[in-house]
Amino acid sequence: MSSSTISGTPTAENAATDNHRRALLRSLSPLIVDALVPMAVYYALSKGFGMGTVAALAWSSVVPALRTVWSLIKDRRLNGLAALILVVNLAGLAFSTMSGDARLMLAKDSGVSSVIGIVVLVSAFAGRPLMTAGLKPWVTKGQPARAAAWERLSAGSEPFRLAERTFSVVWGGALLAECVARVVGAYVLPVDTMVWLGNVILGFAIVFAVLVGGALAAHPIENMVDAEVHNLASGNDEAAPAGKA
């Protein structure tokens, strides 16, 4: 056992693990607010206070919208994806509330997933993969050397860029599949069932994207960054970026 471990001083490996955990918590926090909290609000209002189904669904949908607004205010900049989610949420909420159709209100939640999925897929095929914004902090771990390696690979390695696109394609496809499943469920299953089952479907889609996207793209990208960091640390600045075809 090393002296740093005995004295309680965190090792580099422990620090990296902590960074991974913090990145995971940051990525899961929107899911908790946008999925679990609205579900709890719906059941509290409909079962606990006897509110009508449509009204309970409407009030539960306010929570994700408020989170997105707060995110825009806190960051003090207009995030295109966040703004898109907010607009789709508000438009879907207004339309479904006016119609008074509880099933339509459930289906509109999947509309958000479909819009995000389509935008992510388009961004991948356009060469500007949207999911890179979430993947890069996880891989670089806040370390300047890893960030520099990422930029070098992104500029000069086609296998690296292909992995970036693959990551976004996996996530975009998973979100579109989740949308189809939730729309079908909204019109086939009871509303009370679909309120919780919709979150299960969303969770399954996310787990699928994490596992498949990790195997096909995230882990290869991390390996390429590791190799490139080694190249840069060895003073091999003129070497071809790791993974370059």
GIDA-V626800 format. One record per pair of residues at least 12 apart in sequence whose C-alpha atoms are under 8 Angstrom apart, sorted by sequence separation. I is the first residue (numbers start at 1). J is the second residue. D is the distance in whole Angstrom. If there is no record, write none. Layout:
# GIDA-V626800
i=[I	I]
j=[J	J]
d=[D	D]
This chain:
# GIDA-V626800
i=[93	96	182	43	92	185	228	42	68	136	228	41	42	68	93	227	92	182	42	68	69	92	225	41	42	68	224	41	89	92	182	224	89	181	39	65	38	37	38	88	89	178	65	88	178	38	65	37	38	85	178	177	34	33	34	175	33	85	174	175	61	132	174	34	131	33	174	58	81	129	132	171	174	129	131	132	128	131	127	130	171	58	129	170	124	125	131	124	124	170	171	54	170	124	57	123	124	54	167	54	58	121	166	167	54	57	120	121	53	57	120	167	166	167	54	120	121	166	167	120	121	119	163	164	117	118	163	164	117	163	116	117	117	163	164	117	118	163	116	117	114	160	113	114	113	160	113	114	113	110	111	110	110	110	153	110	107	150	153	107	149	106	107	139	146	149	106	146	149	104	139	103	135	139	146	149	160	103	145	157	159	160	106	156	157	158	159	139	157	158	159	157	158	103	106	153	156	157	102	106	152	153	153	23	23	20	19	20	19	16	39	39	36	35]
j=[105	108	194	56	105	198	241	56	82	150	242	56	57	83	108	242	108	198	59	85	86	109	242	59	60	86	242	60	108	111	201	243	109	201	60	86	60	60	61	111	112	201	89	112	202	63	90	63	64	112	205	205	63	63	64	205	64	116	205	206	93	164	206	67	164	67	208	93	116	164	167	206	209	165	167	168	165	168	165	168	209	97	168	209	164	165	171	165	166	212	213	97	213	168	102	168	169	100	213	101	105	168	213	214	102	105	168	169	102	106	169	216	216	217	105	171	172	217	218	172	173	172	216	217	171	172	217	218	172	218	172	173	174	220	221	175	176	221	175	176	175	221	175	176	176	224	178	179	179	178	179	179	180	182	225	183	182	225	228	183	225	183	186	218	225	228	186	226	229	186	221	186	218	222	229	232	243	187	229	241	243	244	191	241	242	243	244	225	243	244	245	244	245	191	194	241	244	245	191	195	241	242	244	137	138	138	138	141	141	141	195	196	199	199]
d=[7	8	8	8	7	8	6	5	6	8	5	8	6	8	7	6	6	6	8	8	7	8	8	8	5	6	6	5	8	8	7	6	7	8	7	6	5	8	6	8	7	6	7	6	6	6	7	8	8	6	6	8	7	7	5	7	7	8	6	8	7	6	7	8	8	7	7	7	8	7	8	8	6	6	7	7	8	5	7	7	5	7	6	6	8	7	8	5	8	7	7	7	6	6	7	8	6	6	5	7	8	6	7	8	5	7	6	5	7	8	7	7	7	5	8	8	5	6	7	5	7	8	7	7	7	6	5	8	4	7	7	6	8	7	8	5	7	7	7	5	6	6	5	5	7	7	7	6	6	7	7	5	8	6	8	6	7	6	8	5	6	8	6	8	6	6	6	8	6	8	8	5	7	6	6	8	7	6	6	6	6	8	8	6	7	8	6	8	6	6	7	4	6	7	8	6	7	7	7	7	7	7	8	8	6	7	8	7	6	7	6	7	7	6]
